[in-house]
Amino acid sequence: MAREYKRVKHHHKDAIREVCEIGYSEYLELQYANSQDGYLQCKNIQQQRRLEDFEQRIEADLFLLSRQNRSTHKRDAHIP
């Protein structure tokens, strides 16, 4: 289900980190909170950058960082 959302990186194995059952009233509260969240209403990066707290919402992408830190094979290494 999370893979259907626009901001989920579909190739990440940890796209869904946790699942827990909630009641209907809690669902309605979360739905209202999300409808008031400016970040979730953005349609493009320009709108995201205009948000005051945008930088604080960015999390390190551990999947991408782990791929960048992998050693390269000799055939992949660029020789100057």
C-alpha positions as CSV (number, residue, x, y, z in Angstrom):
1,M,0.0,0.0,0.0
2,A,2.8,2.5,0.8
3,R,4.2,1.9,-2.6
4,E,1.2,3.6,-4.1
5,Y,2.1,7.0,-2.5
6,K,4.2,9.5,-4.6
7,R,7.0,10.1,-2.1
8,V,7.8,6.4,-1.4
9,K,11.0,5.2,-3.0
10,H,9.6,2.0,-4.6
11,H,13.0,0.2,-4.8
12,H,13.6,0.5,-1.0
13,K,13.0,-2.7,1.0
14,D,12.2,-0.6,4.1
15,A,9.5,1.5,2.4
16,I,7.1,0.2,5.2
17,R,8.9,0.5,8.5
18,E,6.1,-0.4,10.9
19,V,2.4,-1.4,10.8
20,C,0.1,-1.1,13.7
21,E,-3.7,-1.3,14.0
22,I,-5.5,1.9,15.0
23,G,-9.1,2.7,15.8
24,Y,-11.4,4.7,13.5
25,S,-11.3,7.9,15.7
26,E,-7.4,7.8,15.6
27,Y,-7.6,7.3,11.9
28,L,-9.8,10.4,11.5
29,E,-7.4,12.5,13.7
30,L,-4.4,11.4,11.6
31,Q,-6.3,12.1,8.4
32,Y,-7.1,15.6,9.6
33,A,-3.5,16.2,10.7
34,N,-2.2,15.1,7.3
35,S,-4.7,17.4,5.5
36,Q,-3.3,20.3,7.5
37,D,0.3,19.4,6.8
38,G,1.8,21.7,4.2
39,Y,4.4,19.2,3.1
40,L,1.9,16.6,2.2
41,Q,0.0,19.1,0.1
42,C,3.0,20.1,-2.0
43,K,2.8,19.3,-5.7
44,N,6.5,20.0,-6.6
45,I,9.9,20.8,-5.1
46,Q,9.4,24.5,-5.4
47,Q,6.5,24.4,-3.1
48,Q,8.5,22.2,-0.7
49,R,11.3,24.7,-0.6
50,R,9.0,27.5,0.4
51,L,8.0,25.7,3.6
52,E,9.6,27.1,6.7
53,D,10.5,23.7,8.3
54,F,11.4,21.8,5.2
55,E,15.0,21.3,6.0
56,Q,14.2,19.8,9.4
57,R,11.9,17.2,7.8
58,I,14.6,15.7,5.6
59,E,15.9,12.4,6.8
60,A,19.2,10.7,5.7
61,D,18.5,8.0,3.2
62,L,20.4,5.1,4.7
63,F,19.8,2.9,1.7
64,L,21.4,5.4,-0.6
65,L,24.3,6.1,1.8
66,S,25.0,2.3,2.1
67,R,25.2,2.0,-1.7
68,Q,27.5,5.0,-2.0
69,N,29.9,3.5,0.6
70,R,30.2,0.1,-1.2
71,S,33.6,-0.7,-2.6
72,T,33.9,-0.6,-6.4
73,H,35.3,-3.4,-8.5
74,K,38.4,-2.8,-10.5
75,R,36.4,-2.9,-13.7
76,D,34.1,-0.1,-12.4
77,A,36.8,2.2,-11.1
78,H,37.6,5.2,-13.2
79,I,41.3,5.5,-14.1
80,P,42.4,9.1,-14.6
